[in-house]
Amino acid sequence: MEKKIRTVLVTGGSSGIGKAIVQRLSNEDFDIVFTYNKGKDKAEGLVRSLESKHVRAVHWDASVVQSLKKLTEEIPKVDILINNAGLGSATVKKASSNPLEQDELLLKVNAVAPLWLTKAYLPVLKKEGGVVINISSVGGGITQFPGFSFADGMSKAALTFFTKQLAAEMAHEPVHVFAVCPGATETPMFSASSLEQLNEEEKKNRISKLPGRRLINPAEIAEIVYFLTTPDAVVLRGSVLDASLGLGVNPGLLQK
C-alpha cells in the first residue's frame, strides 16, 4: 500500500521558528506549504535553499480576513496545520505607530487569525484526520512578565486557551491538537523586543541570566514540532508544552 504523503501548512514560515520548522519538516515525507506576508524574497530564497519540489511559499496576510479566503482556495486541504505566524511587541510597531492599532493587530494576528484558519480547515481535518499545532509563547501562554506588552501576552494566552478548548471539542475526533510555548529563542522577533536596545555587555548579561545561560535555538523548537506530527505524540493531545528551558517556572530571570 502506497504511503500517504501528508500536506503541512506552516504560517509565517520564512523566518525564525517558522523557518526552522519548514527546514526540519522538509527532511520528511511531507508536502509543505508555508506562508509569508511581506518577505517574498526571503520566502523564495528559503524554497530555493531547500532544493525540494515538495516545499512552496504562498502569500497570506493574517490581519486581513479576505486573505483567508484566498489562502484556503489555493490550499484547500491540509493534514497538519501549524499556526506559527505572529507579531511581537516590537515588530508590531513596524505595522502601525498607533498604540491602539498595535493592540488590535497583536490580538488579530496572534489569536484571531489562527482561530479563523483552524475553523476553515477543521471540516477536512475531522474527515481525514490531522494535527493542529499552535506556536504560542512562554509569555502569556505559560506565565507573565511585568513590563511586557499587555496585548502580546493576552494574544498568547488566548491561543493556548483555544488549544485546550479545541482539544476538548475534538476528544472523539481524529484531530490531535497541541500548543508549544517557546521561551527566549534566537529569532529576529525576540531580538527586536528584548535585545536590540541593549549594548553588547548588556546583551551578554541578560542572556547569562536565562536558564542554561543561553538562548534557545529555533531548531530545538522545530524538533518538538516534528515530534508532535508523529503517532508517538498522540498521548499528549491537548497539551500546552512549556518549551522555555525552564523560564516558564522562573519568569523573574527575564526582566525588562
Summary of the structure (lengths in Angstrom):
residues: 256
radius of gyration: 17.5
end to end distance: 55.7
largest distance: 58.8
contacts: 859
relative contact order: 0.14
helix: 51%
strand: 16%
